[in-house]
Amino acid sequence: VEGSDDSNFKLSPDKGTAEVKIGGMNGLVYRWDGLYQGETTVAAGTKWIYAFSVTFDSESDQIVSDYRKVINSFAYSR
């Protein structure tokens, strides 16, 4: 995540991450800021890296709460 331009991690103002569980997998969440503010949650499976992102103007935008619902309902099955 930190070395890939695809992740937008380089746009993170504090270069910080937080550990999370997503669908039973260990993952990371981080914030970034470019044209819009964004948040990305990533988790590594056995073959793939899963990345979920949301962009927004304000933390109170409806899309942010919808994004969190999707993240909290994600289920990983092999």
LUMZATI-903253 format. One record per residue: residue number from 1; residue in three letters; y, x, z of N, C-alpha, C, O in turn. Coordinates in nm, 3 decimals. Layout:
BEGIN
+------+------+---------+---------+---------+---------+---------+---------+---------+---------+---------+---------+---------+---------+
! resi ! resn !    n_py !    n_px !    n_pz !   ca_py !   ca_px !   ca_pz !    c_py !    c_px !    c_pz !    o_py !    o_px !    o_pz !
+------+------+---------+---------+---------+---------+---------+---------+---------+---------+---------+---------+---------+---------+
!  NUM !  Ala !       Y !       X !       Z !       Y !       X !       Z !       Y !       X !       Z !       Y !       X !       Z !
...
+------+------+---------+---------+---------+---------+---------+---------+---------+---------+---------+---------+---------+---------+
//
This chain:
BEGIN
+------+------+---------+---------+---------+---------+---------+---------+---------+---------+---------+---------+---------+---------+
! resi ! resn !    n_py !    n_px !    n_pz !   ca_py !   ca_px !   ca_pz !    c_py !    c_px !    c_pz !    o_py !    o_px !    o_pz !
+------+------+---------+---------+---------+---------+---------+---------+---------+---------+---------+---------+---------+---------+
!    1 !  Val !  -0.119 !   0.083 !   0.000 !   0.000 !   0.000 !   0.000 !   0.125 !   0.087 !   0.000 !   0.219 !   0.063 !  -0.076 !
!    2 !  Glu !   0.126 !   0.188 !   0.085 !   0.246 !   0.271 !   0.099 !   0.275 !   0.354 !  -0.026 !   0.391 !   0.386 !  -0.052 !
!    3 !  Gly !   0.173 !   0.390 !  -0.102 !   0.193 !   0.478 !  -0.217 !   0.206 !   0.408 !  -0.351 !   0.229 !   0.474 !  -0.452 !
!    4 !  Ser !   0.191 !   0.277 !  -0.354 !   0.192 !   0.203 !  -0.480 !   0.325 !   0.132 !  -0.502 !   0.375 !   0.062 !  -0.413 !
!    5 !  Asp !   0.382 !   0.150 !  -0.619 !   0.505 !   0.077 !  -0.653 !   0.479 !  -0.074 !  -0.662 !   0.572 !  -0.153 !  -0.646 !
!    6 !  Asp !   0.355 !  -0.113 !  -0.689 !   0.321 !  -0.255 !  -0.701 !   0.335 !  -0.331 !  -0.570 !   0.349 !  -0.454 !  -0.571 !
!    7 !  Ser !   0.332 !  -0.261 !  -0.459 !   0.331 !  -0.328 !  -0.329 !   0.469 !  -0.363 !  -0.275 !   0.480 !  -0.443 !  -0.183 !
!    8 !  Asn !   0.574 !  -0.306 !  -0.331 !   0.711 !  -0.321 !  -0.281 !   0.732 !  -0.261 !  -0.143 !   0.837 !  -0.282 !  -0.082 !
!    9 !  Phe !   0.634 !  -0.187 !  -0.091 !   0.649 !  -0.127 !   0.041 !   0.767 !  -0.032 !   0.045 !   0.833 !  -0.019 !   0.149 !
!   10 !  Lys !   0.795 !   0.035 !  -0.065 !   0.906 !   0.130 !  -0.069 !   1.041 !   0.060 !  -0.049 !   1.141 !   0.126 !  -0.022 !
!   11 !  Leu !   1.042 !  -0.073 !  -0.064 !   1.165 !  -0.151 !  -0.042 !   1.177 !  -0.200 !   0.102 !   1.271 !  -0.272 !   0.136 !
!   12 !  Ser !   1.083 !  -0.162 !   0.186 !   1.086 !  -0.203 !   0.326 !   1.199 !  -0.129 !   0.397 !   1.204 !  -0.006 !   0.395 !
!   13 !  Pro !   1.290 !  -0.202 !   0.461 !   1.403 !  -0.136 !   0.527 !   1.361 !  -0.047 !   0.644 !   1.426 !   0.054 !   0.671 !
!   14 !  Asp !   1.253 !  -0.083 !   0.715 !   1.212 !  -0.004 !   0.831 !   1.079 !   0.068 !   0.812 !   1.034 !   0.141 !   0.900 !
!   15 !  Lys !   1.014 !   0.047 !   0.697 !   0.883 !   0.108 !   0.666 !   0.779 !   0.076 !   0.773 !   0.687 !   0.154 !   0.797 !
!   16 !  Gly !   0.795 !  -0.039 !   0.837 !   0.703 !  -0.079 !   0.942 !   0.597 !  -0.177 !   0.893 !   0.621 !  -0.255 !   0.800 !
!   17 !  Thr !   0.482 !  -0.173 !   0.958 !   0.376 !  -0.269 !   0.931 !   0.328 !  -0.324 !   1.065 !   0.349 !  -0.265 !   1.171 !
!   18 !  Ala !   0.264 !  -0.439 !   1.058 !   0.200 !  -0.497 !   1.175 !   0.057 !  -0.533 !   1.136 !   0.033 !  -0.579 !   1.025 !
!   19 !  Glu !  -0.036 !  -0.511 !   1.228 !  -0.175 !  -0.545 !   1.202 !  -0.195 !  -0.696 !   1.216 !  -0.139 !  -0.758 !   1.307 !
!   20 !  Val !  -0.275 !  -0.753 !   1.125 !  -0.306 !  -0.896 !   1.127 !  -0.452 !  -0.915 !   1.091 !  -0.517 !  -0.823 !   1.039 !
!   21 !  Lys !  -0.503 !  -1.032 !   1.117 !  -0.634 !  -1.076 !   1.069 !  -0.608 !  -1.182 !   0.964 !  -0.530 !  -1.274 !   0.985 !
!   22 !  Ile !  -0.673 !  -1.168 !   0.850 !  -0.660 !  -1.267 !   0.744 !  -0.800 !  -1.298 !   0.692 !  -0.867 !  -1.211 !   0.635 !
!   23 !  Gly !  -0.843 !  -1.420 !   0.712 !  -0.977 !  -1.459 !   0.670 !  -1.086 !  -1.376 !   0.734 !  -1.190 !  -1.353 !   0.673 !
!   24 !  Gly !  -1.063 !  -1.329 !   0.856 !  -1.160 !  -1.247 !   0.927 !  -1.153 !  -1.099 !   0.895 !  -1.223 !  -1.020 !   0.957 !
!   25 !  Met !  -1.069 !  -1.061 !   0.799 !  -1.054 !  -0.921 !   0.762 !  -0.933 !  -0.862 !   0.831 !  -0.835 !  -0.932 !   0.857 !
!   26 !  Asn !  -0.938 !  -0.732 !   0.859 !  -0.822 !  -0.662 !   0.911 !  -0.722 !  -0.643 !   0.799 !  -0.759 !  -0.614 !   0.685 !
!   27 !  Gly !  -0.596 !  -0.660 !   0.831 !  -0.493 !  -0.645 !   0.730 !  -0.362 !  -0.597 !   0.789 !  -0.351 !  -0.570 !   0.908 !
!   28 !  Leu !  -0.265 !  -0.588 !   0.702 !  -0.129 !  -0.547 !   0.739 !  -0.029 !  -0.647 !   0.683 !  -0.053 !  -0.708 !   0.579 !
!   29 !  Val !   0.081 !  -0.662 !   0.751 !   0.192 !  -0.743 !   0.701 !   0.318 !  -0.657 !   0.712 !   0.336 !  -0.584 !   0.809 !
!   30 !  Tyr !   0.404 !  -0.667 !   0.612 !   0.529 !  -0.593 !   0.614 !   0.636 !  -0.671 !   0.538 !   0.606 !  -0.755 !   0.454 !
!   31 !  Arg !   0.760 !  -0.642 !   0.571 !   0.876 !  -0.706 !   0.508 !   0.940 !  -0.608 !   0.412 !   0.932 !  -0.487 !   0.432 !
!   32 !  Trp !   1.004 !  -0.659 !   0.310 !   1.076 !  -0.576 !   0.215 !   1.197 !  -0.652 !   0.164 !   1.206 !  -0.773 !   0.180 !
!   33 !  Asp !   1.288 !  -0.579 !   0.103 !   1.413 !  -0.640 !   0.058 !   1.453 !  -0.578 !  -0.076 !   1.468 !  -0.456 !  -0.087 !
!   34 !  Gly !   1.469 !  -0.663 !  -0.175 !   1.511 !  -0.618 !  -0.308 !   1.614 !  -0.718 !  -0.357 !   1.716 !  -0.739 !  -0.293 !
!   35 !  Leu !   1.587 !  -0.779 !  -0.472 !   1.673 !  -0.886 !  -0.520 !   1.668 !  -1.004 !  -0.422 !   1.769 !  -1.071 !  -0.397 !
!   36 !  Tyr !   1.549 !  -1.027 !  -0.367 !   1.527 !  -1.128 !  -0.262 !   1.461 !  -1.058 !  -0.145 !   1.412 !  -0.946 !  -0.158 !
!   37 !  Gln !   1.458 !  -1.124 !  -0.030 !   1.378 !  -1.077 !   0.082 !   1.233 !  -1.113 !   0.054 !   1.205 !  -1.210 !  -0.017 !
!   38 !  Gly !   1.142 !  -1.036 !   0.109 !   1.002 !  -1.066 !   0.086 !   0.914 !  -1.026 !   0.202 !   0.952 !  -0.943 !   0.285 !
!   39 !  Glu !   0.798 !  -1.086 !   0.206 !   0.695 !  -1.050 !   0.303 !   0.564 !  -1.043 !   0.229 !   0.533 !  -1.129 !   0.147 !
!   40 !  Thr !   0.485 !  -0.941 !   0.258 !   0.354 !  -0.924 !   0.194 !   0.249 !  -0.904 !   0.302 !   0.270 !  -0.830 !   0.398 !
!   41 !  Thr !   0.137 !  -0.971 !   0.284 !   0.021 !  -0.956 !   0.370 !  -0.092 !  -0.902 !   0.285 !  -0.123 !  -0.957 !   0.179 !
!   42 !  Val !  -0.154 !  -0.793 !   0.329 !  -0.262 !  -0.730 !   0.252 !  -0.386 !  -0.713 !   0.338 !  -0.378 !  -0.693 !   0.460 !
!   43 !  Ala !  -0.502 !  -0.722 !   0.274 !  -0.630 !  -0.697 !   0.339 !  -0.724 !  -0.636 !   0.237 !  -0.718 !  -0.668 !   0.118 !
!   44 !  Ala !  -0.811 !  -0.548 !   0.283 !  -0.905 !  -0.481 !   0.195 !  -1.045 !  -0.538 !   0.215 !  -1.097 !  -0.539 !   0.326 !
!   45 !  Gly !  -1.104 !  -0.586 !   0.106 !  -1.243 !  -0.628 !   0.107 !  -1.331 !  -0.511 !   0.066 !  -1.285 !  -0.396 !   0.065 !
!   46 !  Thr !  -1.455 !  -0.537 !   0.034 !  -1.546 !  -0.430 !  -0.004 !  -1.514 !  -0.374 !  -0.142 !  -1.536 !  -0.255 !  -0.167 !
!   47 !  Lys !  -1.462 !  -0.457 !  -0.233 !  -1.432 !  -0.411 !  -0.369 !  -1.287 !  -0.428 !  -0.409 !  -1.242 !  -0.365 !  -0.505 !
!   48 !  Trp !  -1.213 !  -0.510 !  -0.339 !  -1.078 !  -0.546 !  -0.381 !  -0.980 !  -0.534 !  -0.266 !  -1.018 !  -0.539 !  -0.149 !
!   49 !  Ile !  -0.855 !  -0.519 !  -0.302 !  -0.745 !  -0.531 !  -0.206 !  -0.675 !  -0.662 !  -0.237 !  -0.633 !  -0.685 !  -0.351 !
!   50 !  Tyr !  -0.660 !  -0.746 !  -0.138 !  -0.596 !  -0.876 !  -0.154 !  -0.454 !  -0.867 !  -0.102 !  -0.431 !  -0.823 !   0.011 !
!   51 !  Ala !  -0.359 !  -0.907 !  -0.183 !  -0.219 !  -0.903 !  -0.144 !  -0.156 !  -1.039 !  -0.169 !  -0.170 !  -1.095 !  -0.278 !
!   52 !  Phe !  -0.089 !  -1.091 !  -0.070 !  -0.021 !  -1.220 !  -0.078 !   0.126 !  -1.196 !  -0.045 !   0.157 !  -1.134 !   0.056 !
!   53 !  Ser !   0.214 !  -1.245 !  -0.130 !   0.357 !  -1.221 !  -0.109 !   0.437 !  -1.349 !  -0.123 !   0.398 !  -1.442 !  -0.193 !
!   54 !  Val !   0.550 !  -1.350 !  -0.055 !   0.646 !  -1.458 !  -0.068 !   0.785 !  -1.395 !  -0.078 !   0.813 !  -1.296 !  -0.013 !
!   55 !  Thr !   0.869 !  -1.454 !  -0.161 !   1.010 !  -1.412 !  -0.168 !   1.097 !  -1.531 !  -0.128 !   1.060 !  -1.646 !  -0.150 !
!   56 !  Phe !   1.213 !  -1.500 !  -0.070 !   1.296 !  -1.608 !  -0.018 !   1.439 !  -1.561 !  -0.002 !   1.467 !  -1.441 !   0.005 !
!   57 !  Asp !   1.529 !  -1.658 !   0.005 !   1.669 !  -1.630 !   0.035 !   1.694 !  -1.632 !   0.185 !   1.772 !  -1.553 !   0.237 !
!   58 !  Ser !   1.625 !  -1.725 !   0.253 !   1.644 !  -1.743 !   0.396 !   1.508 !  -1.765 !   0.462 !   1.420 !  -1.828 !   0.404 !
!   59 !  Glu !   1.493 !  -1.713 !   0.582 !   1.368 !  -1.730 !   0.658 !   1.334 !  -1.877 !   0.678 !   1.217 !  -1.911 !   0.697 !
!   60 !  Ser !   1.433 !  -1.964 !   0.675 !   1.410 !  -2.107 !   0.696 !   1.370 !  -2.182 !   0.569 !   1.347 !  -2.303 !   0.574 !
!   61 !  Asp !   1.362 !  -2.113 !   0.455 !   1.320 !  -2.178 !   0.330 !   1.180 !  -2.238 !   0.344 !   1.094 !  -2.179 !   0.410 !
!   62 !  Gln !   1.158 !  -2.353 !   0.284 !   1.029 !  -2.422 !   0.290 !   0.915 !  -2.333 !   0.241 !   0.804 !  -2.340 !   0.294 !
!   63 !  Ile !   0.941 !  -2.252 !   0.141 !   0.836 !  -2.168 !   0.084 !   0.778 !  -2.070 !   0.188 !   0.661 !  -2.033 !   0.178 !
!   64 !  Val !   0.856 !  -2.029 !   0.286 !   0.808 !  -1.938 !   0.389 !   0.705 !  -2.008 !   0.476 !   0.600 !  -1.950 !   0.505 !
!   65 !  Ser !   0.732 !  -2.130 !   0.519 !   0.633 !  -2.201 !   0.601 !   0.509 !  -2.236 !   0.519 !   0.398 !  -2.235 !   0.572 !
!   66 !  Asp !   0.526 !  -2.268 !   0.390 !   0.411 !  -2.293 !   0.303 !   0.325 !  -2.167 !   0.289 !   0.203 !  -2.174 !   0.293 !
!   67 !  Tyr !   0.390 !  -2.054 !   0.272 !   0.321 !  -1.925 !   0.263 !   0.238 !  -1.899 !   0.388 !   0.123 !  -1.858 !   0.379 !
!   68 !  Arg !   0.296 !  -1.921 !   0.503 !   0.224 !  -1.896 !   0.628 !   0.105 !  -1.990 !   0.643 !   0.002 !  -1.951 !   0.698 !
!   69 !  Lys !   0.116 !  -2.114 !   0.594 !   0.002 !  -2.206 !   0.597 !  -0.111 !  -2.153 !   0.510 !  -0.228 !  -2.159 !   0.549 !
!   70 !  Val !  -0.077 !  -2.101 !   0.392 !  -0.180 !  -2.045 !   0.303 !  -0.246 !  -1.924 !   0.370 !  -0.368 !  -1.914 !   0.371 !
!   71 !  Ile !  -0.167 !  -1.833 !   0.425 !  -0.220 !  -1.714 !   0.490 !  -0.313 !  -1.754 !   0.606 !  -0.420 !  -1.696 !   0.622 !
!   72 !  Asn !  -0.272 !  -1.851 !   0.685 !  -0.351 !  -1.893 !   0.801 !  -0.476 !  -1.970 !   0.763 !  -0.566 !  -1.984 !   0.846 !
!   73 !  Ser !  -0.484 !  -2.022 !   0.641 !  -0.602 !  -2.098 !   0.600 !  -0.695 !  -2.017 !   0.510 !  -0.800 !  -2.067 !   0.470 !
!   74 !  Phe !  -0.658 !  -1.893 !   0.478 !  -0.738 !  -1.810 !   0.389 !  -0.875 !  -1.784 !   0.451 !  -0.886 !  -1.753 !   0.569 !
!   75 !  Ala !  -0.979 !  -1.797 !   0.369 !  -1.115 !  -1.767 !   0.415 !  -1.180 !  -1.674 !   0.313 !  -1.178 !  -1.700 !   0.193 !
!   76 !  Tyr !  -1.236 !  -1.566 !   0.362 !  -1.302 !  -1.469 !   0.276 !  -1.453 !  -1.488 !   0.289 !  -1.507 !  -1.489 !   0.399 !
!   77 !  Ser !  -1.520 !  -1.502 !   0.177 !  -1.666 !  -1.509 !   0.179 !  -1.721 !  -1.415 !   0.073 !  -1.661 !  -1.400 !  -0.034 !
!   78 !  Arg !  -1.830 !  -1.355 !   0.101 !  -1.888 !  -1.257 !   0.008 !  -1.973 !  -1.321 !  -0.095 !  -2.028 !  -1.252 !  -0.181 !
+------+------+---------+---------+---------+---------+---------+---------+---------+---------+---------+---------+---------+---------+
//
